[in-house]
Amino acid sequence: MTTTLITGGNAGIGKETARLLAAAGHTVYLGAREEARGRAAAEELGVRFVRLDVTDDASVAAALAELEAAGGLDVLINNAGIAIRTDTGEALDGPSVLAVFDTNAVGVIRVTEAALSLLRRSENPVVVNVSSALGSFWATHEPSRPAAHFPSIAYGSSKAAVSMITVQYAKAVPEVKFNAVEPGITATRLGGGDPGSHPGRPAEVSAKIVAELACLKADGPTGTFREDGGVLAW
Ligand SMILES: NC(=O)c1ccc[n+]([C@@H]2O[C@H](COP(=O)([O-])OP(=O)(O)OC[C@H]3O[C@@H](n4cnc5c(N)ncnc54)[C@H](OP(=O)(O)O)[C@@H]3O)[C@@H](O)[C@H]2O)c1
């Protein structure tokens, strides 16, 4: 039995990944920072809810303690993320950028560090970090890619950090597979607004590549960045 924790699982790509992995037979813990939203999503999907705010050390520690008491963890999906929408007038300033980095990059390390002792006890430990093509130095310089035409100072640089965090963990912890994923441009509420207000394809489509990386076998890759089409250049 594979036990999987998804951060930011109450909406968007995280929720659809939870749905796919539950259907694949994983015991899914849907992490959410807000209890009512998290419980509602978990009930809808028939998975377990755990309260988890990736910016709060105590919340992260409590969530991982709950998983330890319930039997452990095999797969961690660091999915929670936020973006600043400067196009709709949101400020790009110290506090807003710190919040983006705290959630998107520091949050990945915070949750991973808390989960490592449990992951090391698993027979096939896997971590999937949900990054973005906006954090790829290659894609942001490749005219055929949307990322080359969408300035994203805080979010893009926070996702570049997620990618390097993935590389560094893959080197530092070779007994756990760490891969980063670009899920594709997806109609979620990333950056605020209503569900689906962000342009893109349905979350259930983007969730497939995230779920695929969560289901890597023991001989699967580590330290890679992937999207639907295969490996994505850093
Ligand atoms: N949408 C795209 O086009 C796209 C493209 C590339 C990568 N991504 C990445 O995909 C991931 C999922 O985003 P999405 O598009 O599905 O957006 P979304 O619908 O806004 O989902 C984001 C999730 O993260 C949660 N979250 C935010 N801050 C959190 C915190 N401090 N602790 C725990 N959970 C927190 C949100 O919870 P609340 O409901 O409480 O806010 C929500 O469940 C993100 O990492 C995003 O950067 C998205």
The ligand as an SDF file (V2000), in Angstrom:
LIG
                    3D

 48 52  0  0  0  0  0  0  0  0999 V2000
   -2.1150   26.7850  -13.0250 N   0  0  0  0  0  0  0  0  0  0  0  0
   -1.0340   26.7670  -13.7980 C   0  0  0  0  0  0  0  0  0  0  0  0
   -1.0480   27.1770  -14.9760 O   0  0  0  0  0  0  0  0  0  0  0  0
    0.2670   26.2420  -13.2420 C   0  0  0  0  0  0  0  0  0  0  0  0
    1.3720   26.1080  -14.1150 C   0  0  0  0  0  0  0  0  0  0  0  0
    2.5620   25.6260  -13.6180 C   0  0  0  0  0  0  0  0  0  0  0  0
    2.6680   25.2810  -12.2890 C   0  0  0  0  0  0  0  0  0  0  0  0
    1.5940   25.4280  -11.4490 N   0  0  0  0  0  0  0  0  0  0  0  0
    1.7500   25.0430  -10.0460 C   0  0  0  0  0  0  0  0  0  0  0  0
    0.8010   24.0540   -9.7220 O   0  0  0  0  0  0  0  0  0  0  0  0
    0.6040   24.0610   -8.2980 C   0  0  0  0  0  0  0  0  0  0  0  0
   -0.8810   24.0370   -7.9930 C   0  0  0  0  0  0  0  0  0  0  0  0
   -1.4350   25.2830   -8.4160 O   0  0  0  0  0  0  0  0  0  0  0  0
   -2.8730   25.4050   -9.1040 P   0  0  0  0  0  0  0  0  0  0  0  0
   -2.6490   25.9410  -10.4510 O   0  0  0  0  0  0  0  0  0  0  0  0
   -3.6290   24.1530   -8.8990 O   0  0  0  0  0  0  0  0  0  0  0  0
   -3.4900   26.6220   -8.2520 O   0  0  0  0  0  0  0  0  0  0  0  0
   -4.6640   26.6740   -7.1470 P   0  0  0  0  0  0  0  0  0  0  0  0
   -5.9320   26.1120   -7.6870 O   0  0  0  0  0  0  0  0  0  0  0  0
   -4.6430   28.0770   -6.6540 O   0  0  0  0  0  0  0  0  0  0  0  0
   -4.1490   25.6720   -6.0170 O   0  0  0  0  0  0  0  0  0  0  0  0
   -3.1130   26.0450   -5.1440 C   0  0  0  0  0  0  0  0  0  0  0  0
   -3.2670   25.2490   -3.8830 C   0  0  0  0  0  0  0  0  0  0  0  0
   -2.1970   25.6160   -2.9840 O   0  0  0  0  0  0  0  0  0  0  0  0
   -2.7770   25.8720   -1.7380 C   0  0  0  0  0  0  0  0  0  0  0  0
   -1.9410   26.7260   -0.8930 N   0  0  0  0  0  0  0  0  0  0  0  0
   -1.5690   28.0080   -1.0860 C   0  0  0  0  0  0  0  0  0  0  0  0
   -0.8340   28.4300   -0.0470 N   0  0  0  0  0  0  0  0  0  0  0  0
   -0.7410   27.3940    0.8240 C   0  0  0  0  0  0  0  0  0  0  0  0
   -0.1220   27.2020    2.0680 C   0  0  0  0  0  0  0  0  0  0  0  0
    0.5510   28.1930    2.6790 N   0  0  0  0  0  0  0  0  0  0  0  0
   -0.2110   25.9940    2.6690 N   0  0  0  0  0  0  0  0  0  0  0  0
   -0.9010   24.9920    2.0740 C   0  0  0  0  0  0  0  0  0  0  0  0
   -1.5430   25.1110    0.9110 N   0  0  0  0  0  0  0  0  0  0  0  0
   -1.4570   26.3140    0.2880 C   0  0  0  0  0  0  0  0  0  0  0  0
   -4.1270   26.4830   -2.0380 C   0  0  0  0  0  0  0  0  0  0  0  0
   -4.9530   26.4280   -0.8950 O   0  0  0  0  0  0  0  0  0  0  0  0
   -6.0820   27.5570   -0.5690 P   0  0  0  0  0  0  0  0  0  0  0  0
   -7.3450   27.0340   -1.1980 O   0  0  0  0  0  0  0  0  0  0  0  0
   -6.1170   27.5690    0.9160 O   0  0  0  0  0  0  0  0  0  0  0  0
   -5.6230   28.8530   -1.1670 O   0  0  0  0  0  0  0  0  0  0  0  0
   -4.5860   25.5400   -3.1470 C   0  0  0  0  0  0  0  0  0  0  0  0
   -5.0830   24.3520   -2.6090 O   0  0  0  0  0  0  0  0  0  0  0  0
    1.3140   25.3000   -7.7780 C   0  0  0  0  0  0  0  0  0  0  0  0
    2.5800   24.9410   -7.2430 O   0  0  0  0  0  0  0  0  0  0  0  0
    1.4970   26.1320   -9.0280 C   0  0  0  0  0  0  0  0  0  0  0  0
    2.5750   27.0180   -8.9190 O   0  0  0  0  0  0  0  0  0  0  0  0
    0.4070   25.8790  -11.9040 C   0  0  0  0  0  0  0  0  0  0  0  0
  1  2  1  0
  2  3  2  0
  2  4  1  0
  4  5  1  0
  4 48  2  0
  5  6  2  0
  6  7  1  0
  7  8  2  0
  8  9  1  0
  8 48  1  0
  9 10  1  0
  9 46  1  0
 10 11  1  0
 11 12  1  0
 11 44  1  0
 12 13  1  0
 13 14  1  0
 14 15  2  0
 14 16  1  0
 14 17  1  0
 17 18  1  0
 18 19  2  0
 18 20  1  0
 18 21  1  0
 21 22  1  0
 22 23  1  0
 23 24  1  0
 23 42  1  0
 24 25  1  0
 25 26  1  0
 25 36  1  0
 26 27  1  0
 26 35  1  0
 27 28  2  0
 28 29  1  0
 29 30  1  0
 29 35  2  0
 30 31  1  0
 30 32  2  0
 32 33  1  0
 33 34  2  0
 34 35  1  0
 36 37  1  0
 36 42  1  0
 37 38  1  0
 38 39  2  0
 38 40  1  0
 38 41  1  0
 42 43  1  0
 44 45  1  0
 44 46  1  0
 46 47  1  0
M  CHG  2   8   1  16  -1
M  END
$$$$
